[in-house]
Amino acid sequence: MVSNIEDDEVASSCHTETTPLLSNSESPESDISGSWGAELWLLLQYSVPLIATYLLQYSYSVITTFVAGHLSADALAAASIGMTTMNIVGFATIEGMATALDTLCAQAYGSGSLHGVGLHVQKMLLLMALSIIPIGIFWICSPWVLSLFVRQQHLAVMAGSFLRVSLIGLPGYASFEAGKRFLQAQGDFKAALFSIIICSPINALLSWFFVFRMGMGLDGAALGVALTNNLRPVLLLFYIMLPVGKWTHQCWGGFSRDALSKWGPMVRLSFAGFAVNLGEWAAFEMMTFSTSYLSTNHIAAQSVVMTISIVSWHIPFSLSVAISTRIGHLIGAGLVKTARRAAVLYAVVCTIVGSVDGFIIFALRNQLLTFFSEDDVVCDIASKTMLTVAVFQIIDAIICCTNGLLRGLGRQSFAAWVVLAVNYLGAVPLAMWLELGSPALGLNGVWIGLGSGMVLTAVIEGAYMKSMRWQDCVASVKSREGL
């Protein structure tokens, strides 16, 4: 026992979050975490800048909605249609694909295959470039496509024009997601935050300038966001090239022809990440659409509670990204015992975070609702749903944890099958029945149905991780990285 403690202390003193976790002289079962406190502190260091980064990224949508709301009701409706389409046919794909790097880059770095980190990023950039082509074609054709689903023809045209202008920033958006993972895999979670901090006020300024000074309307808001999206990866590149980011060059072996081969793991994990994103996002969009069968006030109330929930969701989601990176490092290093122990801690932390989020939402429900809407009817409908929405935050945080663990293990394909099966064979039909069927629970039915599906998803994913051989994940890393 004393010997094990001494080994832990030596290992802890030799490693930081920005150094490879396994050298040739280390035992695969070395325990580098040192203590629960050290593991918790590392999670905090990773998570705080991530939370700020993702909340500031979400501010882009808030600014666009704010600007559109000050133009006209039609502009606001068109912006909503455009951003929903953009999320489902675009950002869900790009962000889902980028989660493959949460696995590949973190595991490569943990295993000591430093140049492998840069190689995975090169492959992802090429894969994203190919994916942007069909996405871009859809966005260009969106005025005609949306007119098939949107009854108001002029709104379809406005939303389509919004998407066409937004296409300018799609390459930058994709590059930023890949570059962000390149740095995060090395334990640097602050560079992306600095980039976002610089770009957020620029986005607000450009949106104001193009919309109101240049008179471009909703297209001006789209152009402001697009140009800012292209600026973000440029700032990351400057950071890497400057002396402050010079240490990251250890993971860049230059451009290589190897990036053109062995795409199998990248494609499989990218598709799985996309499937998880689409499975979750589309389910909520479908249920939001279903509220139109209740009343216009119910649609507005659902939009308000969804916005509150999404803002809250960014906290456990940021934790899940940190968890993916940390577990990826440990699995890459072959530290299965440490990874399992850390997973227990992360589950507890995420449950606590979800509980705190839920308590705050319920306690401040009246203030939050009046901030988003001054309509008494809308606020009354939303208020009756807030207890269910608050409980939902706990479930959502646990799901973020299990999905983050599976990404770190490289098993997001399992998560994709579970999410798609549970949501579309169970949760969505149940939510619609509770909402519109004989129970007639309204918005409560939406959240109870989707929440029930997430409980089942968490149970299935948790049971899978408990029963699987984590050592197989280590073997997969060694085989892939040629160790």
C-alpha positions, 0 to 999 in steps of 0.5 A: 500500500505504501509503495503504491502511494509513493508511485502515485506521488512520483507519477503525479509530480512528473506529469501535467495536463500538457505532457504525454501520460505514458513513457516507455518506462511507465507501467500501464497501470501507473496512477497519475491522478494522485488523489480525488482532489487532484482529479477534480482540480484538473477537471475544473481547470479544463472546464471553466474556459470551456464553459465560457467558450461555449457560452460565448459561441452561443451568444452569436445566435442570441445576437442574431435573434436580437438584431432580427427582432429589431428589424421585423416580425418576419425577419425574426421568423426567417432568422429562426427558420434559417438558424434551425436549418443551419443547425440541423443541416450544417453545424450538427454535422460539423460539430458531430464530426469534430467530436471524433478528434476528442477521441483520436487526438486525446488518445494519441497525445496520451499514448505519446504519439505526438505527431499523430495528433496533428495527423488526425487534425489534417485528416479531419480538415480534409473530411470536413472540406468534403462534407462542406460541399453537400452542405453548401449545395443545400444552403444554396438551394435552400430558398426552393427547399424551404418553400416546400415546408414553410407555408409563407413563401416570403419567409422561405426566401428570406431564410434561404438568403440568410443561409446563402450568406452564412455559407461564407463562414462555414469553412472558418467554423469547421476549421475552428472546431478542428483547431480547437481540438488540436489545442485541447488535446494538449491540455490548452483550453484557453486559446479558443476562449481568447479567440472567442473573447476577441471575436464576440464584440467584433461580431456584434459590431459587424452585425450592427454595421451591416444591418443598420448602417449598410441597410442589408437587413437580415443578410447583414446579420448573417454576414457579420457572423460569417466573417467572424467565424472565419476570423476565429481560426485565424486567431488560433493559427496566430496563437500557435505561430507566436512564441506563446503557442510554440510548445504546441509544435511538438504535435505538428509534424508538418503536412503529410501524405499519410493524411490521405490514408487510413480514414476508417476510424476517423469516418466511423467516429465522425459519423457516430458523433454526427448521429448523436448530435442529430439524434438529440437536436432533431428530437427537440426540433420535432417536439418544438414544431409539435407545439404548433398544434397547441397554440402560438402561445405554446410555441413561444413558451417552448422557445423560452424554456428551450433557450433557458435549457440550452444555456444551462446545457452548455455547462455540463456539455463543457464538462463532457468535453473536458471528460472526453479529453481526460479519459482519452489521455488516460486510455491512450496511456493505458491507465485503465484503473485510473480512468475507471476511478475518474469516471466515477468522480465525473458522474458524481460531479455532473449529477451535482452540476445538473442538480444545481442548474435545475435548482437555479432555474426553478428558483429564478423561474419568474425572473428568467421568464420575464426576461425573455417575454413580457407576455403574461400568457406565455409566461404562465404557460412556461411557468407551469413547465419549469419544474419539469424543465428543472428536473430535466437538467439533472438527467441532461447533465448525466447524459453529457457525462456518459456521452463524454466518457464514451467519446474518451473511450472511442465508443461513441458508435454505441451512443449513436445507436442508443440515442437514435433507437431510444429517441425515435422508437420511444421518447419522441412518440411518448412525448407526442402522446403525453403532449397531444394525446389523452393525457393532454399534458402540454409542454410538460408532456414534451419534457417528461417524454424526452426526459424519460428517454434520456433516463433510459439512454443513461442507464443503457450507456452506464451498463455498457461501460460497466460491462465492457473491457476498457483494456480493449480500448487501449488495444485499439489505440495501440493498433491505430497509432502503431505502438 
